[in-house]
Amino acid sequence: FFISMILYGMLQTRGNIPLENILSEKKINLSSNMNLVVDKTGQKLMVYADTTFIKSYKIAYGRSQSNIKISADDYVTPIGEYSICFMGISENYYRIFKLNFPNKHDIAEALKNGDISKTEYDKVVNSYKLNDCPDSSSTLGTNIGIHGIGVYNFIFKNLPFTFNWTNGSISISNESIDELFPYVKIGTKVKITNSVQ
């Protein structure tokens, strides 16, 4: 049964056109105007050049269905507008585009709700002044990003259904993150939403 399920998943992903080919065919340069939209409900990450849709990728995200992240351990994928503050190799998940979560709105709400202290709020604000990733000691959790699957890539990318398994990050296949890597840069905008309007 399991092998049949994987084979069915493989059939569903056949015919995937590489991003490079799409860009060449449409004569689009992503070097300065790329932005990413993560649609949690639709289970996809979409690539745009300004407002022109280019391609989408299948995603998995945090195990919790909530949209408000209040702890590093709550498995929530937050909703909001972020940017990539770090790109690199991930020990567990192949590659990662780390997001500047929590952003200014997230920490303002957390302070107002009593989820973080004023000291923690100030630390995160100072990291933004330095155009850096948020201070890693934040209780809200700062290890949120878009990453690969890692060693279980073949299995998870070929499942015919989506299994949300992450700590709150967005996971795409190792091949998909490789495809995006040449175009993404520090500062690339990422919007995470429940549905694309």
N, C-alpha and C positions, 0 to 999 in steps of 0.2 A: 504493500500500500504506500509506504513512504517513498519508495523509488518511483512509483507511478506518479505521485504527487509532484516530485522534483522534475520528472520528465514533462509533466503538464506545464509546470512553471517555466521550464526552458522554452517550450513552444510559444508561450505567451510573450516572451522577450525577444523572439527572433525578429529580424528586420529592423533592429535598432540602428538608426542612422547616426554616425558619429557627429559630435558637435562641430568639429572642424569642417566637415563636409557641408553641413547646414550653413555655416557662416560663409563659406566659399560660394555656395550656390546663391545665397541671398546678398552677397557682396557687403557683408556687415563686418565692421571692426569693433570688437568688444573691449579694446584696450582702455577706454576711458569712460564708457557709459553703461557698464554692466551693473545690474542689480538682480538680487535673488528674492523670490517670494516663496515662502513655505506655507502651504495650505494643509493644515492638520486634518481637516475633514475630508478633503480630497486625497490625502496621503501622497502628496507630491511636492517636489521642489521645482519651481519654474525659473528659467533663465530669461531675462529681458535685456534688450539693448534699449535704454531709455524706456519707452512704453511699448516697444515691439517685442512680442513673444517670440522666443527662439526655440526652446526645447524644455521638456519636463523629465523629471526622474522620480522613480518610486522611492518613498521614504518609510522609515520607522521612526518613532519618537518615544517620549517618556511613557512609562507604564501607567502613570496616573492620568485620568481624563480631565483633571482640573486645569485651569488656565493661569492661576495665580500661584507663583512660586514663592514660598516663604521660608524654605529650608533647603540646604544642600542635599538632604536625604529624602525629599518628598517625591522624587521621580516625575516632576512636572516639567513639561516643555512650556516656557513662558510665551505669552502673546505680546508683541510689541515690535518696535523698530530699532534695529541694532546695526552695528557695522563690525567687520572682521578686524580684530586687533592683533592676531597672531596666526601664522601659517607654518605648519611643519609636520614632522613625523610624529605619530602617536604610537606609544609602546604597545597598546592593546588594540587600537582601531585603525592601524595602517597610516592614515594621514588625517590631519584635523585643520579646520578653519575655526579658530576660537572666536567667539562673539564677545562684545563688550557688555555682557550681562553681569550684574544688574546695570541698567542705564539710569540716567538721572530721574526719569519718571518712576522706575521701579524702586529706587532707594528713597525717594520722597514719600511714596505710598507706604513703604515698609516703616519709615520713621514715624509717619503719622499714625499708623496702626500699632506701633509699639513692638514691631518685629525685629528692629535693630536699634542700637544705641546711637546717640549723637556722635560719639567717637568713631563708630564704624561708618556712619554716614559721611563724616569729614574725610576719612581715609579713602573712600570710594570717589568722592568729589575731587580730592587731590590727584588721584590717578587719572581722572579725565583731564585735568589741567595739564598733565604731562603727555596727553594723547596715548596713554598706555592702557593695557587691559586692567580691569578693576582689581583692587587689592585682593589677593587670594585668601585672606582670612575672613572674608565676609560670610556670615552665617546663611545668607541667601543662596550661596553656592555660586562660584564663578567659573566652574569648569564646564560651561555650556558652549557647544559649537556644532559644526557640521563635520561629521567624520565618516570614515569608511566602516566596514564591518569587521575587518581583521581576519583571523584564521578561519572563521566559519562563513566566509564570504560565499563560497559555492552553494552552501545549503540555504542561507537566508535570502540571497538574491534570487533564488529560483523557487521560493515558496509561492504557490498560486494565490496566497492570501497575505495580508500584512499582520505581522506579529510585533507589537510595540514592546520593546525590551530595554530601552536606554535609561540612563540616569536623568534624562531631561534634554539631552542633546538630540540632534537630528542625524540619523544614519542613512547613508546611501551606499551603494556597492563600491567596492575598491576600484572597479573600472570606471565608475561614474566620477569618483573624486579625482582619479587620474585625469579624466577628460576635462574637468573644470580647473584643475590646478594651474595650467598655463595662463588662464584668463583672470582668475581671482587675484586680488591684491589687498594689502592692508588698506582699510577704509571702504572696501566694497560694501554696499548697503544690503541688509538682509531684513525683510519684513516677515514676521511670523504671525499668521492669522488663522482663524477658524474656518474661514471661507473667503474665496476671492470674489469680490463684487463685480 
